[in-house]
Amino acid sequence: MPNTKNKIKICLLGSGFGSITVLTTLKKHLRTDHDNVNIQLISDQDYFLFTPLLHEVATGEIKAENIVYPVEKLKEKHFDFIFTKTKVKEICPDKRSVITEVGDFEYDYLVVALGSTSNFYGNELLQQKTIEIKSLKDAEKIRAKITEELEQADKENNIEETQARCTFVIVGGGATGVEFSGGLSGLIADLLKRRKNLTKEQIKIYLLEMRDNLLGELGNKDFSLKALDYLKLLNIEVLTAHKLVDFDGEIAKIGDLKTGKQFTLKTNTIVWTAGVKPVKEIESAKLPKDNKGRLLTDKYLSVKGFPEIYALGDNACVEGEDNLTTAQSAIQQGKIVANNLLAKRKLFTFSKKYNYFHQGSLVTVGRKYGLNDLFGVKITGKSGWLIWKIIHLVKMMGTDTKIKVFLDWLLNFVQRKYF
């Protein structure tokens, strides 16, 4: 067993896109027995979750277990590193240590990539009564909830209660909200085939967005309009410039941001996809932050005033950047951080600055329609939907997971006769 006493300690926090990219990029250049580097990965989940497909778990397109890649497999395929499954409690930059539920970990270099949590803007009731879509448990809970509501609605004799069970509200018209809304329409169509007393006319799906257009983070008005039109074809009521004001579990209060008027909807199910914020471990860290609670970094992705600490993904506010909360930005940042760690180890001569390069935008709207902008080339419709599938399949980690997801999709193709 190699001696780790005098090794340089690199501590990675989180097992998402950013952190795993740092790990796998380091692997290409390091041989731990010779380079005297000790890598510690700390995360409260022992797998990498392919989050771009999370909404498809919630809407029944794929199985939950097929979009996770165990950390142990990473250890088998890459150089050995130390993994500890635990929750981070506090980052102590003055002591160069991380406090966790199982003890303290010292570091020479720290990479902070703990991800984000849903932002309910201080409304605790909304946090309690709505369902997030941030984890596998969330996705499975959503699918079970929708299935249960329709089962009970099929048996219900009270007209108002039936309508409440058949009314679904999605908050947030970004990519996640749009993709989930379209997928939800398909899931409900499948479930209605097994219900004797329900019809599609009884189903009401609402998508709320505070901005004037959907998919605002893409900055593409054409895509926004196309998504809107296709959602309407799926009988989804899209309410832009509207916000969820309150929800007690039965009555949703919705506000029109242009007129100031409010109205109510009776519903049992609201799914929240509106905005994110840094996890509390970032909020409590004694490190410089922006007004959204993200760690302030220079162009090299090191936290200002702390050259031994790097931040990326949802945890970083990089000077001079738009700071998109996307997988592709986290991956690009992960490669830069790995390069700069290697530069400090003098394996590379120069550190690199991070400059986000937009490779394109990929969004599905329902089970037959996609919106893709790849390096300026726009592809929409069924072709766009198919390309979305292929690109995400290629980007997944592990041949076995790719095969399982492909088989899930293939079964859907055959059963639903998409083409």
N, C-alpha and C positions, 0 to 999 in steps of 0.2 A: 504493500500500500504506500503511495507516495507521501512524502512528508509535507504537511501543509502549514507547519509552524511559521515559516518565514515567507509564505506566499502573499502576493498582493491580493487583497480581498475586494472583489466586486460583488455588490449586493443588488439584486434585481427585485423590485417589488411589483407583483402582479403577474398574471399569466395570460394577458391579452395580446393583441396584435403587436403592440410596441415592444413589450418586454421579450416576447418570444422571437421577434425579429432581431433584437440585440443578441440574444443567445445564439441563434442559428448563424448569424453573421460572424460572431466571434469564432465560432467553430471552424469557419473556413480558413482562419489564419493562425489559430492557436493549437499547440499540442501541449496539453497541461503539464505533462511530465518535464517538458523542456523550458516552457515559458514562465514557470513559477507563478501561475495565476490560479486563484481559488475563487470559483463562482458559486454564489449562494442565491438560489431562487426561492422567494417567499411569496406564498399566495394562499388565500383561504379556500381555493378550489384546486383539485389535483388534476385538472384538465384544461386544455385550450378550447374555448367555445367559439365556433365559427358564427358570430353574431349576425352576419348578413342574411342567414337563412333562418333566424329565430322565428320570424313571423310565420314561416311555412310550417313550423312545428305547431304553432298556435292554431293554424287554420287547416291542419290535417294533411298537408302535402307530403311531409316526411316524418320519420320517427325521431324522437328526441335524442336517442342514443347515437344516432348517425351523424350528428354535427359536433361531436366532442372528440378530442384527441388526447389521450392520457399523457400526463407528464412522464410517466415511466417509459412510454414508448420513445419519447424524446431522448431519454437517457440511453436507451438501447441504440438509437440511430446516430446520436451525436456524442461528442466527448463527454466524459463523466462530469457532472456538476452535483452540487448538494441541493436537494429540494426539501423544504419544510412546509407542510400544510398547516398554516395557522393564520390568525387575523392580526394585522398590524394595529397596534394601539397608539403608538406615538413615534414620530421621527425626532431625534435629538441631534441636530447638526453640531452643537457645541461639543458633544461627546463623541461624535461620529459613530452613532449607534442607532439601531432601530429596536424599539420595545415591542414585543409581541406577547400573545397569550401564553406562549411556552418558554419565554425567556428573552434575553437581549442579544442582539447580533451587532458586532462591530464591523466597520467597513473602512476601506481606503477610498473606494469610489462607490457612489450610490446612484442607482437609476430608478426614478420614481415613475411608475406607470400603473397606478392603482385604478384607473378608470374613473367612472362617474356614477352618479345616482340620479334618479328623477328629480326634477325641480318642481315643487308644488307651490313655490312662491309664498311660503309661510302659511298656507292653508292646511292645517293638520287634518281637518275633516275630509278634504279631498284625498289626502294621502291614505286615510283609513278606509274610505269607501270605494275608491276606484281601484282598478287593477293595472299594475305596471306591466311592461313587456321588456324586462332587462335580463332575465335569467331563464334557464330551462324550467324551473319551477313555475315561474310566471306564465310561460307559454303553455305548459300543461294545465295550469289552473284556468287559463282563459278558455282553452278548448273544452275542459270539463264543465265549466260554468255555462258556456253556450249550449252544450249538449243537454245539460240538466234543465235549463230554462225552457228549451223547446219541448223536452219530454213532459215537463209539468204543464206547459201551455196547451199541449195536446189533450190533457186530461181536465183542464180548467173549465168550469162552467160560467165563471164571472167574466164578462166581456172586458171590463177595465183591467183586471188582473192578467187576462190573456194578452192584451195589448202591451202591458208593461213588460211581460216576459218576452214579447216579440220585438221590443224596441231596443236597439243597441246604439250606443254613442261612442265615437272615437274622438279623442281630444288631441289635436296636433296634426297639421296638414303637411308635415315634412315627409321625407322619403318613407320612414317607418309607418307613419299614419296612413299614407296613400297605399303602400303595399299591403298593409294589414287590412285596410278597408276592402280592397278588391278581393283579397283572399277570403275574408269573412263572408262575402257574398257567395263565393263558391262553396265554402263549408256549409253554409245554411241551405243552399240548394241541394247538397247531398243529403243533409239531415232531413229535409222536408219529404224526401222520397219514402222515408220510413214512418211518416206521421199521417194518420188517417184524417184528422180533423183540422189541420192547418193548411193554409194556402200561402203562396208567395205574396199575395196582396196584403196579408196581415203583417208581413215583415217590414220594419222600418229601421233603416240604418242611416245615422247622421254622422257627418265628419265636420268637426269644428276647427277653424283656423283663425288665429287672431290677425294675421296679415291679410292683405287684399288678394293674395294669390297663393296657390299651392306650390310646394316644392321650392320655396323661396331661397333655400340654401344653395340651390343649383344655379341661380341667377339666369334662368332660361325661361323667358315668358312663353315661348312657343310650347315647350314641354308642359308648362303650367296649364295652358289652355287645353292641350291634348288630354292631359290627365283628367281635367275637369269634365271634359266632354265624355270620356270613356266611363268615368265613375257614374255619370248620369245615366248612361246606357245600362249600367248595372243596378239602376234604381236606388242609388245612394244619394241622399240629400246632402249637398255640400254647402256649408254655411261659412263663407269667408267673412273676415272682420267681425267674428263672433267669439265669445269666450265662455267657458264654464265658470259661472260665478259661485255656485254652491251645489252640493249634492249630499243628501242625507241617507242615501241608500235606496230611496224610493222616488224622490222628486228631484229632478235636475233643474236648476235655475240657470238660464242662458241669457247672456247680454249681447245686444247689438251695439258694437263699438262706434258705429256711425250715427245712429239715432239716439243712443242712450237708453232705449227701451229694453225691457226684459220680458221673457216668457218662460213657461215651465213645461217640462216633459216628464211623463211618468215612465220610468225605466228601472230595471233591476241591474243593468250592466253598463258600466262605463269603463273603457280602456284608455289609459293615459299614455300618450307618446309625446307630450309637449315639453320639450326642453330638458336639459341636464345641468348638473352642477357638480363640482368636485366632491369626492367623498369626505366625510368629516375628519379623517386622518390628515388630509391636506389642509383643511380649514384651520386645524389646531396647530399645525407646524409653524415654528418660529422662523419663517422664511418669507422673502418678499413676494407679494401677490398683487394681482390686478383687482379691479372692482368686482369681478365675478368669482374671486377666490382661487384662481389658477396661479401657479408658480410663475413668476417672471423670469424669463431666460434670455440670454443673448442669442446671436445667430448660430452659435456653436451648440446651443441647447443646454448649456450649463446655467444653473440658477445664479442670478446676479449676486455677486459677493461670496458665492460658494462654488469655486471651480471644480470641486470634487463631487458635486451633486448635479446630476442631469435629470431633466423632466421632459416628458413627451406625451403625446396623445391628448386626452381630455384634461390632463393635469398641467399642461404647459400653455403659457401665453408667450409666444415668441415675438420679439420685437420686429416690427416691420412686416408681419404676416397676418393673413385673415384668420388663421387658427381654426380651420374647419375641423369639426369633430367627426372625421371619417376614418375608415380603416386604411385607406390608401395614404392619408397623411401620417398616421401612426406608423405605418410600415416604412415610409420614407424617412421619418425621424429616427426610427430604430436603427436603420443602416448608418445614418450619420453619427449617432451616439456610439455605435460599435466602432466605427472608424476612429472617432476621437479618443475613445478609450485605448485603442491600439496605438494611436499616435503618442499618447502619454507613456505608453510602454516602449516607445521608440521602435516599434515594428513598422510604423509608417512615419514619414518625415513631417507631413503637414496635417493639421486638423482641418476639417471641412466645415463650411458654413451650410446651414439648412436653407434651401430655397425651394418652396413647394412647387412641384411640377404637376399640373392637372392632367391626368391621363384620360379622364372622361367621366361621364355620369351614367349610371345604370339604374333603372327603376322599372319594376313591373307594376302593372295596374290590372289586377284580376289574373285569371289563369290562362289568358290567351293574348295578352297585350303587353308590349314592352316599349320603353323609351330609352334609347341609348345614344350617347354622344361620345364617340371614341376618337380622340385626337381631331375633333372638328367634324368628323363624319357622323351624320345623324341617321339612325336606323330605328324605325318605329313599327308598330303592329306585331304580327306573329313572328316576323323575322327578328325584331328587336327582343321579343320575349325569349325566343330560342337562343339568341346570342347571350342574353343575360344568364340563362341556364348554363351554357357551355363555359363562359368565363368564370362563373362562381365555382363550377365543378373543378376547373383547372386549378383555381387558387386554393382549394381545400387542402388540408394537410393529411397525408397518409393515403396510400392506394386503397386500403380496405374501406375507409370512410367514403372515398369517392365512388367506389363500386356500390356500396349500400345506398347512397343517396341517388345514384343513377338508377338503381333498380326501383327505388321508391317512385321516382319520377316516371319511369317506364310503365309501371303498373297504373299510375294515374293517366298516362297518355292512352293506354289501351282501354281502361274502364270508361273514361269520359269522352273518348273519341274526339280529341282536340283538333285533329287535322282531317 
